[in-house]
Amino acid sequence: MYIDGKTMRGNRSKESKANHIVTAWSKEDGFSLGQKVVDEKSNEITAIPELLEKINIKGQVVTIDAMGTQTAIVETIRRKRGEYVLALKGNQKILCEEVSLFLNDEEERKKEYRYYISSLKEDIELFSRSVRGYWSVESMHWHLDVTFKEDTNKIIDKRAAENLNIIRKWCISILKMIEIFRPKLSMKKKRFVISMNPAEFLEQVVAF
């Protein structure tokens, strides 16, 4: 399970900030498991525990970027009997420096390292999948921006914008699974083909 946030930039107005939505994403299923709109006067650090409270994470590995490397988030994950892999960067400067000094070898200084803290017990394969799989939630956000042009959508109403965000994620999940004409057709082309003759593909789309 991967957690990441994205701002709906087109939703910004003079009176209010744009929606910033934190999503829990399953790479294996290709679906959003839940989401939380960050309060205007708050940030992801407070929104992530609220999202985790709403979904079942027992036995799951929760992977979050450096923003999620917080004591309250770790406590929530462990209390709900989940595991975690959390990125370690400059926002936890002292811990990051201590880990870097402990692990770095003078002979390997030319190499680039990324650091994480984790509750996993000596399972390098699971740890590697958890780290490398983070691209899936970033890919989903990329499709929201590029394939569905979310950032150019100017809907100001916050609830309407959030609902459309949910629908777009649902569409991404369906388009990833559905095959039209030939394998590996891009999402953009799939959208175009379906839009040209929706009645022809309705049954196939609804089946998912």
Secondary structure, DSSP 8 states (H G I E B T S, - for coil): -EEEEEE-GGG--SSS---EEEEEEETTTTEEEEEEE--TT--HHHHHHHHHHHS--TT-EEEE-GGG--HHHHHHHHHTT-EEEEEE-GGGHHHHHHHHHHH--GGGTTS---EEEE---S-HHHHHHHHHTTHHHHHHHHHHHHTS-GGG-----HHHHHHHHHHHHHHHHHHHH---SSTT--HHHHHHHHHH-HHHHHHHHHT-
